[in-house]
Amino acid sequence: MDKSKFAFKKSNYILLAIGVAAIILGFILMAGPGSTETHFEPDIFSFRRIKLAPAICFIGFISVIFAIMYKPKKK
């Protein structure tokens, strides 16, 4: 099998995996209990769920785009 016909190299897959892991981590950080009709949960407005998790997801999406566009230098 000729490896020169593949669109991605090993470094692209590593960067892609890091980006997907960051996106998954961001969605995990966003998860938590929600408010109901009888009980208000103030944790829905925490720093982790409002600022940190979306920032990590955004970084993950940017790194996935970078991994797709990145072209390794030829030897």
Predicted model as a PDB file, atoms N, CA, C, CB and O in Angstrom, pLDDT in the B-factor column:
MODEL        1                                                                  
ATOM      1  N   MET A   1       0.848  -1.175   0.000  1.00 65.00           N  
ATOM      2  CA  MET A   1       0.000   0.000   0.000  1.00 65.00           C  
ATOM      3  C   MET A   1       0.893   1.236   0.000  1.00 65.00           C  
ATOM      4  CB  MET A   1      -0.965  -0.001   1.222  1.00 65.00           C  
ATOM      5  O   MET A   1       1.823   1.328   0.801  1.00 65.00           O  
ATOM      6  N   ASP A   2       0.623   2.170  -0.875  1.00 68.00           N  
ATOM      7  CA  ASP A   2       1.425   3.373  -1.010  1.00 68.00           C  
ATOM      8  C   ASP A   2       0.910   4.443  -0.040  1.00 68.00           C  
ATOM      9  CB  ASP A   2       1.395   3.892  -2.472  1.00 68.00           C  
ATOM     10  O   ASP A   2      -0.213   4.928  -0.174  1.00 68.00           O  
ATOM     11  N   LYS A   3       1.748   4.799   0.935  1.00 65.00           N  
ATOM     12  CA  LYS A   3       1.326   5.773   1.947  1.00 65.00           C  
ATOM     13  C   LYS A   3       1.243   7.190   1.406  1.00 65.00           C  
ATOM     14  CB  LYS A   3       2.273   5.743   3.116  1.00 65.00           C  
ATOM     15  O   LYS A   3       0.639   8.052   2.046  1.00 65.00           O  
ATOM     16  N   SER A   4       1.825   7.452   0.261  1.00 68.00           N  
ATOM     17  CA  SER A   4       1.783   8.810  -0.276  1.00 68.00           C  
ATOM     18  C   SER A   4       0.400   9.176  -0.804  1.00 68.00           C  
ATOM     19  CB  SER A   4       2.811   8.964  -1.382  1.00 68.00           C  
ATOM     20  O   SER A   4       0.148  10.347  -1.088  1.00 68.00           O  
ATOM     21  N   LYS A   5      -0.489   8.217  -0.939  1.00 76.00           N  
ATOM     22  CA  LYS A   5      -1.839   8.491  -1.440  1.00 76.00           C  
ATOM     23  C   LYS A   5      -2.818   8.871  -0.324  1.00 76.00           C  
ATOM     24  CB  LYS A   5      -2.366   7.277  -2.186  1.00 76.00           C  
ATOM     25  O   LYS A   5      -3.944   9.286  -0.600  1.00 76.00           O  
ATOM     26  N   PHE A   6      -2.388   8.729   0.941  1.00 79.00           N  
ATOM     27  CA  PHE A   6      -3.256   9.102   2.049  1.00 79.00           C  
ATOM     28  C   PHE A   6      -3.327  10.620   2.168  1.00 79.00           C  
ATOM     29  CB  PHE A   6      -2.755   8.479   3.366  1.00 79.00           C  
ATOM     30  O   PHE A   6      -2.336  11.310   1.927  1.00 79.00           O  
ATOM     31  N   ALA A   7      -4.483  11.138   2.533  1.00 82.00           N  
ATOM     32  CA  ALA A   7      -4.649  12.583   2.670  1.00 82.00           C  
ATOM     33  C   ALA A   7      -3.980  13.111   3.931  1.00 82.00           C  
ATOM     34  CB  ALA A   7      -6.127  12.942   2.680  1.00 82.00           C  
ATOM     35  O   ALA A   7      -3.448  14.221   3.935  1.00 82.00           O  
ATOM     36  N   PHE A   8      -4.004  12.321   5.004  1.00 87.00           N  
ATOM     37  CA  PHE A   8      -3.447  12.752   6.282  1.00 87.00           C  
ATOM     38  C   PHE A   8      -2.226  11.931   6.644  1.00 87.00           C  
ATOM     39  CB  PHE A   8      -4.493  12.650   7.387  1.00 87.00           C  
ATOM     40  O   PHE A   8      -2.096  10.767   6.263  1.00 87.00           O  
ATOM     41  N   LYS A   9      -1.344  12.560   7.382  1.00 90.00           N  
ATOM     42  CA  LYS A   9      -0.179  11.879   7.946  1.00 90.00           C  
ATOM     43  C   LYS A   9      -0.458  11.592   9.416  1.00 90.00           C  
ATOM     44  CB  LYS A   9       1.123  12.738   7.777  1.00 90.00           C  
ATOM     45  O   LYS A   9      -1.518  11.938   9.938  1.00 90.00           O  
ATOM     46  N   LYS A  10       0.506  10.955  10.076  1.00 91.00           N  
ATOM     47  CA  LYS A  10       0.342  10.592  11.480  1.00 91.00           C  
ATOM     48  C   LYS A  10       0.144  11.830  12.348  1.00 91.00           C  
ATOM     49  CB  LYS A  10       1.552   9.795  11.967  1.00 91.00           C  
ATOM     50  O   LYS A  10      -0.660  11.806  13.280  1.00 91.00           O  
ATOM     51  N   SER A  11       0.865  12.908  12.057  1.00 91.00           N  
ATOM     52  CA  SER A  11       0.743  14.128  12.859  1.00 91.00           C  
ATOM     53  C   SER A  11      -0.660  14.729  12.745  1.00 91.00           C  
ATOM     54  CB  SER A  11       1.794  15.160  12.422  1.00 91.00           C  
ATOM     55  O   SER A  11      -1.169  15.291  13.714  1.00 91.00           O  
ATOM     56  N   ASN A  12      -1.286  14.617  11.579  1.00 93.00           N  
ATOM     57  CA  ASN A  12      -2.657  15.108  11.421  1.00 93.00           C  
ATOM     58  C   ASN A  12      -3.622  14.338  12.319  1.00 93.00           C  
ATOM     59  CB  ASN A  12      -3.100  14.996   9.954  1.00 93.00           C  
ATOM     60  O   ASN A  12      -4.499  14.931  12.948  1.00 93.00           O  
ATOM     61  N   TYR A  13      -3.460  13.033  12.376  1.00 94.00           N  
ATOM     62  CA  TYR A  13      -4.343  12.220  13.217  1.00 94.00           C  
ATOM     63  C   TYR A  13      -4.135  12.507  14.696  1.00 94.00           C  
ATOM     64  CB  TYR A  13      -4.116  10.739  12.945  1.00 94.00           C  
ATOM     65  O   TYR A  13      -5.093  12.497  15.469  1.00 94.00           O  
ATOM     66  N   ILE A  14      -2.901  12.763  15.097  1.00 95.00           N  
ATOM     67  CA  ILE A  14      -2.635  13.090  16.496  1.00 95.00           C  
ATOM     68  C   ILE A  14      -3.294  14.422  16.852  1.00 95.00           C  
ATOM     69  CB  ILE A  14      -1.110  13.149  16.767  1.00 95.00           C  
ATOM     70  O   ILE A  14      -3.949  14.533  17.889  1.00 95.00           O  
ATOM     71  N   LEU A  15      -3.125  15.427  16.002  1.00 95.00           N  
ATOM     72  CA  LEU A  15      -3.755  16.725  16.243  1.00 95.00           C  
ATOM     73  C   LEU A  15      -5.279  16.616  16.237  1.00 95.00           C  
ATOM     74  CB  LEU A  15      -3.299  17.739  15.190  1.00 95.00           C  
ATOM     75  O   LEU A  15      -5.957  17.276  17.024  1.00 95.00           O  
ATOM     76  N   LEU A  16      -5.806  15.794  15.360  1.00 96.00           N  
ATOM     77  CA  LEU A  16      -7.252  15.580  15.292  1.00 96.00           C  
ATOM     78  C   LEU A  16      -7.766  14.921  16.573  1.00 96.00           C  
ATOM     79  CB  LEU A  16      -7.611  14.715  14.069  1.00 96.00           C  
ATOM     80  O   LEU A  16      -8.815  15.304  17.090  1.00 96.00           O  
ATOM     81  N   ALA A  17      -7.042  13.945  17.078  1.00 97.00           N  
ATOM     82  CA  ALA A  17      -7.447  13.276  18.314  1.00 97.00           C  
ATOM     83  C   ALA A  17      -7.402  14.228  19.503  1.00 97.00           C  
ATOM     84  CB  ALA A  17      -6.551  12.068  18.581  1.00 97.00           C  
ATOM     85  O   ALA A  17      -8.274  14.175  20.371  1.00 97.00           O  
ATOM     86  N   ILE A  18      -6.398  15.096  19.551  1.00 97.00           N  
ATOM     87  CA  ILE A  18      -6.316  16.079  20.633  1.00 97.00           C  
ATOM     88  C   ILE A  18      -7.504  17.036  20.564  1.00 97.00           C  
ATOM     89  CB  ILE A  18      -4.984  16.866  20.558  1.00 97.00           C  
ATOM     90  O   ILE A  18      -8.090  17.372  21.594  1.00 97.00           O  
ATOM     91  N   GLY A  19      -7.860  17.474  19.368  1.00 97.00           N  
ATOM     92  CA  GLY A  19      -9.003  18.372  19.215  1.00 97.00           C  
ATOM     93  C   GLY A  19     -10.312  17.729  19.620  1.00 97.00           C  
ATOM     94  O   GLY A  19     -11.128  18.354  20.297  1.00 97.00           O  
ATOM     95  N   VAL A  20     -10.521  16.494  19.216  1.00 98.00           N  
ATOM     96  CA  VAL A  20     -11.756  15.786  19.582  1.00 98.00           C  
ATOM     97  C   VAL A  20     -11.812  15.561  21.089  1.00 98.00           C  
ATOM     98  CB  VAL A  20     -11.854  14.434  18.836  1.00 98.00           C  
ATOM     99  O   VAL A  20     -12.879  15.674  21.693  1.00 98.00           O  
ATOM    100  N   ALA A  21     -10.672  15.242  21.699  1.00 98.00           N  
ATOM    101  CA  ALA A  21     -10.631  15.061  23.155  1.00 98.00           C  
ATOM    102  C   ALA A  21     -10.963  16.365  23.873  1.00 98.00           C  
ATOM    103  CB  ALA A  21      -9.245  14.551  23.598  1.00 98.00           C  
ATOM    104  O   ALA A  21     -11.646  16.346  24.897  1.00 98.00           O  
ATOM    105  N   ALA A  22     -10.493  17.494  23.354  1.00 98.00           N  
ATOM    106  CA  ALA A  22     -10.813  18.790  23.959  1.00 98.00           C  
ATOM    107  C   ALA A  22     -12.302  19.092  23.842  1.00 98.00           C  
ATOM    108  CB  ALA A  22      -9.994  19.909  23.298  1.00 98.00           C  
ATOM    109  O   ALA A  22     -12.906  19.611  24.781  1.00 98.00           O  
ATOM    110  N   ILE A  23     -12.890  18.774  22.710  1.00 98.00           N  
ATOM    111  CA  ILE A  23     -14.335  19.004  22.535  1.00 98.00           C  
ATOM    112  C   ILE A  23     -15.129  18.140  23.507  1.00 98.00           C  
ATOM    113  CB  ILE A  23     -14.768  18.701  21.076  1.00 98.00           C  
ATOM    114  O   ILE A  23     -16.074  18.620  24.133  1.00 98.00           O  
ATOM    115  N   ILE A  24     -14.759  16.887  23.636  1.00 98.00           N  
ATOM    116  CA  ILE A  24     -15.456  15.993  24.566  1.00 98.00           C  
ATOM    117  C   ILE A  24     -15.302  16.486  25.997  1.00 98.00           C  
ATOM    118  CB  ILE A  24     -14.921  14.554  24.441  1.00 98.00           C  
ATOM    119  O   ILE A  24     -16.264  16.475  26.765  1.00 98.00           O  
ATOM    120  N   LEU A  25     -14.085  16.922  26.363  1.00 97.00           N  
ATOM    121  CA  LEU A  25     -13.857  17.457  27.710  1.00 97.00           C  
ATOM    122  C   LEU A  25     -14.720  18.694  27.957  1.00 97.00           C  
ATOM    123  CB  LEU A  25     -12.365  17.803  27.909  1.00 97.00           C  
ATOM    124  O   LEU A  25     -15.276  18.851  29.044  1.00 97.00           O  
ATOM    125  N   GLY A  26     -14.836  19.558  26.977  1.00 97.00           N  
ATOM    126  CA  GLY A  26     -15.667  20.752  27.125  1.00 97.00           C  
ATOM    127  C   GLY A  26     -17.125  20.410  27.348  1.00 97.00           C  
ATOM    128  O   GLY A  26     -17.784  21.027  28.185  1.00 97.00           O  
ATOM    129  N   PHE A  27     -17.641  19.432  26.609  1.00 97.00           N  
ATOM    130  CA  PHE A  27     -19.038  19.037  26.806  1.00 97.00           C  
ATOM    131  C   PHE A  27     -19.246  18.353  28.153  1.00 97.00           C  
ATOM    132  CB  PHE A  27     -19.488  18.108  25.680  1.00 97.00           C  
ATOM    133  O   PHE A  27     -20.307  18.499  28.760  1.00 97.00           O  
ATOM    134  N   ILE A  28     -18.255  17.616  28.625  1.00 96.00           N  
ATOM    135  CA  ILE A  28     -18.358  17.008  29.952  1.00 96.00           C  
ATOM    136  C   ILE A  28     -18.389  18.084  31.032  1.00 96.00           C  
ATOM    137  CB  ILE A  28     -17.186  16.038  30.199  1.00 96.00           C  
ATOM    138  O   ILE A  28     -19.143  17.985  31.999  1.00 96.00           O  
ATOM    139  N   LEU A  29     -17.554  19.124  30.857  1.00 95.00           N  
ATOM    140  CA  LEU A  29     -17.546  20.216  31.829  1.00 95.00           C  
ATOM    141  C   LEU A  29     -18.855  21.003  31.814  1.00 95.00           C  
ATOM    142  CB  LEU A  29     -16.379  21.151  31.553  1.00 95.00           C  
ATOM    143  O   LEU A  29     -19.232  21.578  32.835  1.00 95.00           O  
ATOM    144  N   MET A  30     -19.549  21.041  30.691  1.00 94.00           N  
ATOM    145  CA  MET A  30     -20.833  21.743  30.624  1.00 94.00           C  
ATOM    146  C   MET A  30     -21.950  20.968  31.310  1.00 94.00           C  
ATOM    147  CB  MET A  30     -21.208  22.005  29.178  1.00 94.00           C  
ATOM    148  O   MET A  30     -22.958  21.554  31.706  1.00 94.00           O  
ATOM    149  N   ALA A  31     -21.785  19.681  31.450  1.00 92.00           N  
ATOM    150  CA  ALA A  31     -22.851  18.849  32.012  1.00 92.00           C  
ATOM    151  C   ALA A  31     -23.023  19.124  33.508  1.00 92.00           C  
ATOM    152  CB  ALA A  31     -22.549  17.356  31.777  1.00 92.00           C  
ATOM    153  O   ALA A  31     -22.097  19.558  34.193  1.00 92.00           O  
ATOM    154  N   GLY A  32     -24.207  18.863  33.976  1.00 84.00           N  
ATOM    155  CA  GLY A  32     -24.500  19.030  35.394  1.00 84.00           C  
ATOM    156  C   GLY A  32     -25.994  19.067  35.614  1.00 84.00           C  
ATOM    157  O   GLY A  32     -26.777  18.967  34.669  1.00 84.00           O  
ATOM    158  N   PRO A  33     -26.381  19.210  36.863  1.00 83.00           N  
ATOM    159  CA  PRO A  33     -27.822  19.232  37.153  1.00 83.00           C  
ATOM    160  C   PRO A  33     -28.465  20.499  36.620  1.00 83.00           C  
ATOM    161  CB  PRO A  33     -28.071  19.116  38.660  1.00 83.00           C  
ATOM    162  O   PRO A  33     -27.852  21.566  36.609  1.00 83.00           O  
ATOM    163  N   GLY A  34     -29.671  20.371  36.191  1.00 81.00           N  
ATOM    164  CA  GLY A  34     -30.425  21.504  35.686  1.00 81.00           C  
ATOM    165  C   GLY A  34     -31.472  21.951  36.686  1.00 81.00           C  
ATOM    166  O   GLY A  34     -31.726  21.268  37.679  1.00 81.00           O  
ATOM    167  N   SER A  35     -32.069  23.081  36.429  1.00 81.00           N  
ATOM    168  CA  SER A  35     -33.136  23.573  37.288  1.00 81.00           C  
ATOM    169  C   SER A  35     -34.450  22.895  36.927  1.00 81.00           C  
ATOM    170  CB  SER A  35     -33.266  25.102  37.174  1.00 81.00           C  
ATOM    171  O   SER A  35     -34.676  22.520  35.776  1.00 81.00           O  
ATOM    172  N   THR A  36     -35.296  22.746  37.907  1.00 85.00           N  
ATOM    173  CA  THR A  36     -36.638  22.207  37.685  1.00 85.00           C  
ATOM    174  C   THR A  36     -37.648  23.301  38.016  1.00 85.00           C  
ATOM    175  CB  THR A  36     -36.892  20.919  38.554  1.00 85.00           C  
ATOM    176  O   THR A  36     -37.274  24.412  38.394  1.00 85.00           O  
ATOM    177  N   GLU A  37     -38.904  22.983  37.873  1.00 86.00           N  
ATOM    178  CA  GLU A  37     -39.951  23.959  38.178  1.00 86.00           C  
ATOM    179  C   GLU A  37     -40.007  24.285  39.666  1.00 86.00           C  
ATOM    180  CB  GLU A  37     -41.303  23.440  37.714  1.00 86.00           C  
ATOM    181  O   GLU A  37     -40.412  25.385  40.045  1.00 86.00           O  
ATOM    182  N   THR A  38     -39.605  23.339  40.510  1.00 89.00           N  
ATOM    183  CA  THR A  38     -39.699  23.556  41.956  1.00 89.00           C  
ATOM    184  C   THR A  38     -38.374  23.915  42.600  1.00 89.00           C  
ATOM    185  CB  THR A  38     -40.248  22.333  42.617  1.00 89.00           C  
ATOM    186  O   THR A  38     -38.359  24.396  43.733  1.00 89.00           O  
ATOM    187  N   HIS A  39     -37.274  23.699  41.922  1.00 88.00           N  
ATOM    188  CA  HIS A  39     -35.963  23.946  42.526  1.00 88.00           C  
ATOM    189  C   HIS A  39     -35.055  24.656  41.526  1.00 88.00           C  
ATOM    190  CB  HIS A  39     -35.314  22.619  42.999  1.00 88.00           C  
ATOM    191  O   HIS A  39     -34.860  24.188  40.404  1.00 88.00           O  
ATOM    192  N   PHE A  40     -34.501  25.796  41.952  1.00 88.00           N  
ATOM    193  CA  PHE A  40     -33.546  26.533  41.114  1.00 88.00           C  
ATOM    194  C   PHE A  40     -32.136  26.063  41.457  1.00 88.00           C  
ATOM    195  CB  PHE A  40     -33.685  28.085  41.320  1.00 88.00           C  
ATOM    196  O   PHE A  40     -31.758  26.023  42.628  1.00 88.00           O  
ATOM    197  N   GLU A  41     -31.376  25.716  40.458  1.00 85.00           N  
ATOM    198  CA  GLU A  41     -29.997  25.272  40.630  1.00 85.00           C  
ATOM    199  C   GLU A  41     -29.058  26.408  40.213  1.00 85.00           C  
ATOM    200  CB  GLU A  41     -29.714  23.977  39.798  1.00 85.00           C  
ATOM    201  O   GLU A  41     -28.910  26.666  39.019  1.00 85.00           O  
ATOM    202  N   PRO A  42     -28.421  27.095  41.173  1.00 86.00           N  
ATOM    203  CA  PRO A  42     -27.550  28.221  40.805  1.00 86.00           C  
ATOM    204  C   PRO A  42     -26.269  27.790  40.090  1.00 86.00           C  
ATOM    205  CB  PRO A  42     -27.187  29.006  42.041  1.00 86.00           C  
ATOM    206  O   PRO A  42     -25.562  28.633  39.538  1.00 86.00           O  
ATOM    207  N   ASP A  43     -25.965  26.512  40.093  1.00 85.00           N  
ATOM    208  CA  ASP A  43     -24.749  26.008  39.444  1.00 85.00           C  
ATOM    209  C   ASP A  43     -24.800  26.164  37.921  1.00 85.00           C  
ATOM    210  CB  ASP A  43     -24.536  24.540  39.802  1.00 85.00           C  
ATOM    211  O   ASP A  43     -23.764  26.077  37.263  1.00 85.00           O  
ATOM    212  N   ILE A  44     -25.980  26.392  37.355  1.00 86.00           N  
ATOM    213  CA  ILE A  44     -26.054  26.555  35.898  1.00 86.00           C  
ATOM    214  C   ILE A  44     -25.365  27.830  35.445  1.00 86.00           C  
ATOM    215  CB  ILE A  44     -27.510  26.562  35.436  1.00 86.00           C  
ATOM    216  O   ILE A  44     -25.061  27.976  34.261  1.00 86.00           O  
ATOM    217  N   PHE A  45     -25.112  28.761  36.364  1.00 90.00           N  
ATOM    218  CA  PHE A  45     -24.429  30.007  36.035  1.00 90.00           C  
ATOM    219  C   PHE A  45     -22.998  30.039  36.565  1.00 90.00           C  
ATOM    220  CB  PHE A  45     -25.206  31.183  36.589  1.00 90.00           C  
ATOM    221  O   PHE A  45     -22.426  31.116  36.731  1.00 90.00           O  
ATOM    222  N   SER A  46     -22.417  28.880  36.830  1.00 92.00           N  
ATOM    223  CA  SER A  46     -21.054  28.834  37.357  1.00 92.00           C  
ATOM    224  C   SER A  46     -20.041  29.160  36.265  1.00 92.00           C  
ATOM    225  CB  SER A  46     -20.756  27.452  37.961  1.00 92.00           C  
ATOM    226  O   SER A  46     -20.336  29.056  35.074  1.00 92.00           O  
ATOM    227  N   PHE A  47     -18.850  29.555  36.689  1.00 94.00           N  
ATOM    228  CA  PHE A  47     -17.763  29.876  35.758  1.00 94.00           C  
ATOM    229  C   PHE A  47     -17.435  28.689  34.863  1.00 94.00           C  
ATOM    230  CB  PHE A  47     -16.510  30.311  36.527  1.00 94.00           C  
ATOM    231  O   PHE A  47     -17.175  28.852  33.671  1.00 94.00           O  
ATOM    232  N   ARG A  48     -17.450  27.500  35.444  1.00 93.00           N  
ATOM    233  CA  ARG A  48     -17.098  26.293  34.691  1.00 93.00           C  
ATOM    234  C   ARG A  48     -18.056  26.049  33.536  1.00 93.00           C  
ATOM    235  CB  ARG A  48     -17.084  25.081  35.612  1.00 93.00           C  
ATOM    236  O   ARG A  48     -17.624  25.688  32.442  1.00 93.00           O  
ATOM    237  N   ARG A  49     -19.342  26.241  33.763  1.00 93.00           N  
ATOM    238  CA  ARG A  49     -20.342  25.928  32.733  1.00 93.00           C  
ATOM    239  C   ARG A  49     -20.584  27.066  31.758  1.00 93.00           C  
ATOM    240  CB  ARG A  49     -21.641  25.558  33.384  1.00 93.00           C  
ATOM    241  O   ARG A  49     -21.035  26.824  30.638  1.00 93.00           O  
ATOM    242  N   ILE A  50     -20.297  28.298  32.151  1.00 94.00           N  
ATOM    243  CA  ILE A  50     -20.587  29.446  31.292  1.00 94.00           C  
ATOM    244  C   ILE A  50     -19.361  29.906  30.508  1.00 94.00           C  
ATOM    245  CB  ILE A  50     -21.120  30.595  32.125  1.00 94.00           C  
ATOM    246  O   ILE A  50     -19.492  30.309  29.353  1.00 94.00           O  
ATOM    247  N   LYS A  51     -18.189  29.855  31.102  1.00 96.00           N  
ATOM    248  CA  LYS A  51     -16.997  30.406  30.439  1.00 96.00           C  
ATOM    249  C   LYS A  51     -15.953  29.348  30.090  1.00 96.00           C  
ATOM    250  CB  LYS A  51     -16.362  31.452  31.323  1.00 96.00           C  
ATOM    251  O   LYS A  51     -15.470  29.317  28.958  1.00 96.00           O  
ATOM    252  N   LEU A  52     -15.599  28.488  31.030  1.00 97.00           N  
ATOM    253  CA  LEU A  52     -14.501  27.540  30.825  1.00 97.00           C  
ATOM    254  C   LEU A  52     -14.838  26.472  29.788  1.00 97.00           C  
ATOM    255  CB  LEU A  52     -14.140  26.876  32.138  1.00 97.00           C  
ATOM    256  O   LEU A  52     -14.064  26.251  28.857  1.00 97.00           O  
ATOM    257  N   ALA A  53     -15.967  25.817  29.936  1.00 96.00           N  
ATOM    258  CA  ALA A  53     -16.333  24.720  29.032  1.00 96.00           C  
ATOM    259  C   ALA A  53     -16.512  25.186  27.582  1.00 96.00           C  
ATOM    260  CB  ALA A  53     -17.618  24.060  29.517  1.00 96.00           C  
ATOM    261  O   ALA A  53     -16.003  24.523  26.679  1.00 96.00           O  
ATOM    262  N   PRO A  54     -17.211  26.292  27.321  1.00 97.00           N  
ATOM    263  CA  PRO A  54     -17.296  26.742  25.923  1.00 97.00           C  
ATOM    264  C   PRO A  54     -15.944  27.143  25.336  1.00 97.00           C  
ATOM    265  CB  PRO A  54     -18.248  27.911  25.819  1.00 97.00           C  
ATOM    266  O   PRO A  54     -15.699  26.941  24.147  1.00 97.00           O  
ATOM    267  N   ALA A  55     -15.061  27.713  26.170  1.00 98.00           N  
ATOM    268  CA  ALA A  55     -13.727  28.077  25.683  1.00 98.00           C  
ATOM    269  C   ALA A  55     -12.926  26.838  25.297  1.00 98.00           C  
ATOM    270  CB  ALA A  55     -12.969  28.881  26.748  1.00 98.00           C  
ATOM    271  O   ALA A  55     -12.228  26.840  24.283  1.00 98.00           O  
ATOM    272  N   ILE A  56     -13.021  25.789  26.094  1.00 98.00           N  
ATOM    273  CA  ILE A  56     -12.317  24.541  25.777  1.00 98.00           C  
ATOM    274  C   ILE A  56     -12.899  23.915  24.510  1.00 98.00           C  
ATOM    275  CB  ILE A  56     -12.410  23.543  26.963  1.00 98.00           C  
ATOM    276  O   ILE A  56     -12.149  23.408  23.676  1.00 98.00           O  
ATOM    277  N   CYS A  57     -14.216  23.943  24.354  1.00 98.00           N  
ATOM    278  CA  CYS A  57     -14.840  23.429  23.121  1.00 98.00           C  
ATOM    279  C   CYS A  57     -14.379  24.232  21.911  1.00 98.00           C  
ATOM    280  CB  CYS A  57     -16.383  23.473  23.228  1.00 98.00           C  
ATOM    281  O   CYS A  57     -14.081  23.656  20.865  1.00 98.00           O  
ATOM    282  N   PHE A  58     -14.317  25.547  22.038  1.00 98.00           N  
ATOM    283  CA  PHE A  58     -13.877  26.393  20.941  1.00 98.00           C  
ATOM    284  C   PHE A  58     -12.434  26.080  20.550  1.00 98.00           C  
ATOM    285  CB  PHE A  58     -14.014  27.866  21.321  1.00 98.00           C  
ATOM    286  O   PHE A  58     -12.118  25.977  19.365  1.00 98.00           O  
ATOM    287  N   ILE A  59     -11.571  25.931  21.537  1.00 98.00           N  
ATOM    288  CA  ILE A  59     -10.177  25.563  21.268  1.00 98.00           C  
ATOM    289  C   ILE A  59     -10.119  24.205  20.576  1.00 98.00           C  
ATOM    290  CB  ILE A  59      -9.351  25.535  22.580  1.00 98.00           C  
ATOM    291  O   ILE A  59      -9.307  24.000  19.674  1.00 98.00           O  
ATOM    292  N   GLY A  60     -10.974  23.282  20.994  1.00 98.00           N  
ATOM    293  CA  GLY A  60     -11.022  21.971  20.356  1.00 98.00           C  
ATOM    294  C   GLY A  60     -11.449  22.048  18.901  1.00 98.00           C  
ATOM    295  O   GLY A  60     -10.864  21.386  18.044  1.00 98.00           O  
ATOM    296  N   PHE A  61     -12.469  22.856  18.616  1.00 98.00           N  
ATOM    297  CA  PHE A  61     -12.918  22.997  17.228  1.00 98.00           C  
ATOM    298  C   PHE A  61     -11.848  23.665  16.363  1.00 98.00           C  
ATOM    299  CB  PHE A  61     -14.222  23.808  17.169  1.00 98.00           C  
ATOM    300  O   PHE A  61     -11.645  23.275  15.213  1.00 98.00           O  
ATOM    301  N   ILE A  62     -11.169  24.662  16.908  1.00 98.00           N  
ATOM    302  CA  ILE A  62     -10.093  25.323  16.169  1.00 98.00           C  
ATOM    303  C   ILE A  62      -8.954  24.334  15.895  1.00 98.00           C  
ATOM    304  CB  ILE A  62      -9.566  26.553  16.956  1.00 98.00           C  
ATOM    305  O   ILE A  62      -8.391  24.330  14.801  1.00 98.00           O  
ATOM    306  N   SER A  63      -8.614  23.501  16.878  1.00 97.00           N  
ATOM    307  CA  SER A  63      -7.529  22.542  16.665  1.00 97.00           C  
ATOM    308  C   SER A  63      -7.926  21.454  15.665  1.00 97.00           C  
ATOM    309  CB  SER A  63      -7.123  21.904  17.993  1.00 97.00           C  
ATOM    310  O   SER A  63      -7.066  20.946  14.945  1.00 97.00           O  
ATOM    311  N   VAL A  64      -9.201  21.087  15.606  1.00 97.00           N  
ATOM    312  CA  VAL A  64      -9.650  20.119  14.598  1.00 97.00           C  
ATOM    313  C   VAL A  64      -9.522  20.732  13.201  1.00 97.00           C  
ATOM    314  CB  VAL A  64     -11.122  19.679  14.870  1.00 97.00           C  
ATOM    315  O   VAL A  64      -9.072  20.070  12.267  1.00 97.00           O  
ATOM    316  N   ILE A  65      -9.916  21.985  13.066  1.00 97.00           N  
ATOM    317  CA  ILE A  65      -9.774  22.660  11.771  1.00 97.00           C  
ATOM    318  C   ILE A  65      -8.298  22.751  11.384  1.00 97.00           C  
ATOM    319  CB  ILE A  65     -10.408  24.075  11.816  1.00 97.00           C  
ATOM    320  O   ILE A  65      -7.937  22.526  10.229  1.00 97.00           O  
ATOM    321  N   PHE A  66      -7.447  23.085  12.360  1.00 96.00           N  
ATOM    322  CA  PHE A  66      -6.017  23.159  12.096  1.00 96.00           C  
ATOM    323  C   PHE A  66      -5.465  21.794  11.692  1.00 96.00           C  
ATOM    324  CB  PHE A  66      -5.275  23.688  13.325  1.00 96.00           C  
ATOM    325  O   PHE A  66      -4.629  21.705  10.793  1.00 96.00           O  
ATOM    326  N   ALA A  67      -5.929  20.728  12.351  1.00 95.00           N  
ATOM    327  CA  ALA A  67      -5.447  19.384  12.033  1.00 95.00           C  
ATOM    328  C   ALA A  67      -5.827  18.986  10.614  1.00 95.00           C  
ATOM    329  CB  ALA A  67      -6.005  18.368  13.029  1.00 95.00           C  
ATOM    330  O   ALA A  67      -5.065  18.292   9.940  1.00 95.00           O  
ATOM    331  N   ILE A  68      -6.989  19.413  10.159  1.00 94.00           N  
ATOM    332  CA  ILE A  68      -7.413  19.088   8.803  1.00 94.00           C  
ATOM    333  C   ILE A  68      -6.605  19.892   7.776  1.00 94.00           C  
ATOM    334  CB  ILE A  68      -8.920  19.360   8.633  1.00 94.00           C  
ATOM    335  O   ILE A  68      -6.256  19.375   6.715  1.00 94.00           O  
ATOM    336  N   MET A  69      -6.313  21.144   8.093  1.00 94.00           N  
ATOM    337  CA  MET A  69      -5.623  22.011   7.140  1.00 94.00           C  
ATOM    338  C   MET A  69      -4.097  21.849   7.157  1.00 94.00           C  
ATOM    339  CB  MET A  69      -5.974  23.447   7.427  1.00 94.00           C  
ATOM    340  O   MET A  69      -3.424  22.223   6.197  1.00 94.00           O  
ATOM    341  N   TYR A  70      -3.552  21.293   8.243  1.00 91.00           N  
ATOM    342  CA  TYR A  70      -2.096  21.192   8.416  1.00 91.00           C  
ATOM    343  C   TYR A  70      -1.482  20.241   7.383  1.00 91.00           C  
ATOM    344  CB  TYR A  70      -1.758  20.712   9.844  1.00 91.00           C  
ATOM    345  O   TYR A  70      -1.948  19.119   7.184  1.00 91.00           O  
ATOM    346  N   LYS A  71      -0.435  20.722   6.746  1.00 87.00           N  
ATOM    347  CA  LYS A  71       0.276  19.900   5.784  1.00 87.00           C  
ATOM    348  C   LYS A  71       1.720  19.741   6.266  1.00 87.00           C  
ATOM    349  CB  LYS A  71       0.219  20.529   4.351  1.00 87.00           C  
ATOM    350  O   LYS A  71       2.491  20.701   6.245  1.00 87.00           O  
ATOM    351  N   PRO A  72       2.087  18.534   6.699  1.00 80.00           N  
ATOM    352  CA  PRO A  72       3.443  18.329   7.202  1.00 80.00           C  
ATOM    353  C   PRO A  72       4.491  18.559   6.117  1.00 80.00           C  
ATOM    354  CB  PRO A  72       3.585  16.924   7.768  1.00 80.00           C  
ATOM    355  O   PRO A  72       4.245  18.339   4.931  1.00 80.00           O  
ATOM    356  N   LYS A  73       5.656  19.004   6.555  1.00 79.00           N  
ATOM    357  CA  LYS A  73       6.751  19.223   5.615  1.00 79.00           C  
ATOM    358  C   LYS A  73       7.275  17.886   5.113  1.00 79.00           C  
ATOM    359  CB  LYS A  73       7.886  20.038   6.272  1.00 79.00           C  
ATOM    360  O   LYS A  73       7.360  16.917   5.867  1.00 79.00           O  
ATOM    361  N   LYS A  74       7.617  17.847   3.861  1.00 74.00           N  
ATOM    362  CA  LYS A  74       8.170  16.618   3.277  1.00 74.00           C  
ATOM    363  C   LYS A  74       9.638  16.504   3.611  1.00 74.00           C  
ATOM    364  CB  LYS A  74       7.969  16.589   1.749  1.00 74.00           C  
ATOM    365  O   LYS A  74      10.340  17.510   3.716  1.00 74.00           O  
ATOM    366  N   LYS A  75      10.098  15.292   3.777  1.00 66.00           N  
ATOM    367  CA  LYS A  75      11.497  15.050   4.127  1.00 66.00           C  
ATOM    368  C   LYS A  75      12.392  15.163   2.930  1.00 66.00           C  
ATOM    369  CB  LYS A  75      11.662  13.694   4.755  1.00 66.00           C  
ATOM    370  O   LYS A  75      13.605  14.988   3.048  1.00 66.00           O  
TER     371      LYS A  75                                                      
ENDMDL                                                                          
END                                                                             
